[in-house]
C-alpha cells in the first residue's frame, strides 16, 4: 500500500489515539525514514519546556510507525508490541520538536522477516532521535516484538 504523510497521520490517530492529542503530524516519510513533528503548545510542562512523557511518546510513535509501515508493505500481517524502551534526555526542549526514526539496516530487516516467516514472532531494536531544529535533544532506544498472524 502506498502511503503519503496524511495517510500515515490518520493511521497513527486511529491505531494510537494519544498521537492526536499530542498534536503529532507526519513531516516526512520515505527512504526508510519517518519524521513526526509535535508542537510545544500541546506538550509543555510547568517550566514551559517539553514534557518528558510527550517526548517519549513522540519518539516511540516514530519507531513504532516505521516498523508498522515496513510490516504493512509485506504480504504477512500481524502486530507490533513494545517490549522495552529507554530515553536519554539531553537538553530542555523549548520549542516545537520532531522525532526522526530510520528503519534498521537491510540485513537486520531481512533477518527479521526470515525469523517472522519461520517462527511467527521476532524481535528488533529500533531507535529514534528527537530534535529541536537540527539539534538532538533526546534519544530513544527500544525493542519491539513483531507477531505474525496465523
RAQUI-V753049 format. One record per pair of residues at least 6 apart in sequence whose C-alpha atoms are under 6 Angstrom apart, sorted by the first residue. I is the first residue (numbers start at 1). GAP is how many residues later the second one is. Records with the same first field share a line. If there is no record, write none. Layout:
I->GAP + GAP
This chain:
5->21
9->17
13->6 + 7
22->20
23->15
24->13 + 14
25->11 + 12
26->10
27->8 + 9
28->6 + 7
32->70 + 71
33->68 + 69
34->32 + 66 + 67
35->64 + 65
36->62 + 63
37->60 + 61
38->58 + 59
39->57
40->10 + 55 + 56
43->7 + 8 + 11
44->6 + 7
45->6
49->44 + 45
50->43
59->40 + 69
62->39
63->38
77->71 + 72
78->69 + 70 + 71
79->67 + 68
80->65 + 66
81->63 + 64
82->62
83->60 + 61
84->58 + 59
85->56 + 57
86->54 + 55
87->52 + 53
88->50 + 51
89->49
90->47 + 48
91->46
97->34 + 35
98->32 + 33
99->30 + 31
100->28 + 29
101->27
115->7
116->6
120->27 + 28
121->25 + 26 + 27
122->23 + 24
123->21 + 22
124->19 + 20
125->17 + 18
126->16
127->13 + 14
128->12
129->9 + 10
130->6 + 7 + 8
131->6
